[in-house]
Amino acid sequence: MGQETVGVQSENGDKLFDDFLLSLNLGASFLFAGIIFVLKSASSQITISDSAYLALRSVFRVNDFLGLSSVNPVSTGTLRREIPGRVEHLGAEVTVLITGFAAMALFLLLLRLFTKARVSQKLLDFARLPLLLFAGPAVILLVFYWSWKWASYFDPEARGNFFRNNVLFLVFVTEFLCLSATVFRPGRQRASWATSVFAIFHWVFWGWIAWEQSATWLYPIYTRDFLLIFLPVSTLLWVCREKPLAQSMRGMICRYQKVLYALSCAAVLLGVAVWHPARNVDLSHPRDWKTVEVELSRGPCYGSCAVYTATVRGDGQVEFVGYERHSQTETRKSGKIAPEKVLEILQNLSRVEFTTLDGRAFLWAFDSPSIGVRASVDGKTKVVVSDSFNERSSVGRQTSFLAAAGEIDSILKSAEWTRCKGNCRDAAAKR
């Protein structure tokens, strides 16, 4: 009876160790695929998704939690933008590390639930080695397939058919076919030495692809290099799981499996805290209209862009301050719009979920004009600033914000001006 119990515990320990290694591999694979997708989205000439914005928002969310002051890359008061500094670098390092561990922990918990059934356990046992070897390359190739037709600033040329012209896909298919005859047959464990040699060369090639394609533009991310190690290590440890090092690690994991589960839950919760959607506040139903104030401002560019600030209050009073190009010559005028127009402005802001936006995560350039909106409702103030160049498509939070700002600008232009100081006629014409 005691031998049977020991045997069951040993088998359970083996399964936990196998699931642990597979979760490291799958988590790292999806992390690198996500980083590559974010970078390709950011470099695309057409806004494809909000992945770049969401990634940068998570970075600044981490910085804010740590109490670190981040560089605001866009301001309507200046033309020169600021390159992200060491604080943003630190936030990116922590964000990548949390995301990677959260993905690994989530896969571990899901695998443990999935393998409760005997059928699913047998299916996973057969597919474990293929997953360890090819899950990473497969999800990376999937990102390449999705982004194959995206014209980027770095590669604007058309590429033709993905399945015929992508060298990585051809390498992937060749590897799979060459290995199927030996590794994927029922007695594949007897060819562990051949599998180990193949895994080394396999991950030297695909590890370099993952590292090179996930390299950021402004600064290196060292935690990315650290998490990349989990791809080859998890595969080789499973292939050589009878070796002393693997057995020692297996014993430690089995001994502290409760701690492992607790850390996995904590990692998932941290990942949710970093990536959870922001909560939107509806601005179109203020409790006190006297507290309502919306300011729209446009910044300078390398040219004759109009520079001005227009402010509207809850009672419809509008104040406009314009500058003659980049000089200090001011045009000041006051007017009024109907109360329903003020409500329309607030509805525009609520429609784009203004209170959830983080202008620091928007894309920006060095020479384009900026536009900012400051909204104060019921004592709470929110400021969002964006470059106005990002009008590449109708997709994305930044594009939606620019559209809402343009609508607000049109509403404020319709004000009935009652007082003027300066060259109001010329300023109105320039608007």
ABEGO torsion letter per residue (X at the ends): XAAAAAAAAAAAAAAAAAAAAAAAAAAAAAAAAAAAAAAAAAABABBABAAAAAAAAAAAAAAAAAGBBBBBABBAABABBBBBBAAAAAAAAAAAAAAAAAAAAAAAAAAAAAAABAAAAAAAAAAAAAAAAAAAAAAAAAAAAAAAABBBAABABBAEBAAAABAAAAAAAAAAAAAAAAAABAAAAAAAAAAAAAAAAAAAAAAAAAAAAABBAABBBAAAAAAAAAAAAAAAAAAAAABAAAAAAAAAAAAAAAAAAAAAAAAAAAAAAAABBBBBBBAABBABAAABBBBBBBBBBBEABBBBBBBBBAAGBBBBBBBBEABABBBBBBBBBBAAAAAAAAAAAAAAGAAABBAAABBBBAABBBBBBBBBBGGBBBBBBBBAABAABABEAAAAAAAAAAAAAAAAAABBBABBBEBAAAAAAAX
